[in-house]
Amino acid sequence: MRGRWLAVFALSVLALAACGTENYARPGSEPPPAAGMARLYFFRDLAPYDKPIWTAVSLNRRRVGDSAPGTVFYRDVPPGTYEIEVRSDELYPDQFKTVTVRAGSVVYAKIQLLPHWGATGWGNGGTTFIVSIADPATARREIAALALTPG
C-alpha cells in the first residue's frame, strides 16, 4: 500500500511540474531589443545539486526578476554600468558582477548555487548564490534547453 501511495505522489509531482512550465517559451523566440538598448540574460542550468528554490536578481540594487533552476529571463536596459546581484543568505568573495553595456550589446549572467558554502558540521549555513559572466557562444548553447520565463 505504501508503494502505491508513493507512486501516486511521484506522478502528482511530475504532473504539477509539467503544468508549471507549459506556458514558457524556448530562448530564441523573444523579439530583438529596442533600438538603443542592451540585453541582459539571467540563467540557471539544471545542476544536479541545485535546490528547487528561487532567488531574486537585482540590477544596481533594484529587483528585476527571479531565477529558478532550469530557467532564463532577460531585461533590456539602456547603455550604462550595472551591478548584477542575487539574493543570498551567505556572502562569497566576488559573488556579484559589474558590467558595462552599450547599445546593441548582449550579456549573459549565469546564476549558480554553491551548495556547501557556509555550511558547518552542525547544519546548513544557508543558501549561497553567485553571478558569473558567461561567454556568449557557451551561454547560447546552455540556455537553448532552458525555459524562457518572465522572471
Order of alpha helices (4+ residues) and beta strands (2+ residues): alpha-beta-beta-beta-beta-beta-beta-beta-beta-alpha-beta
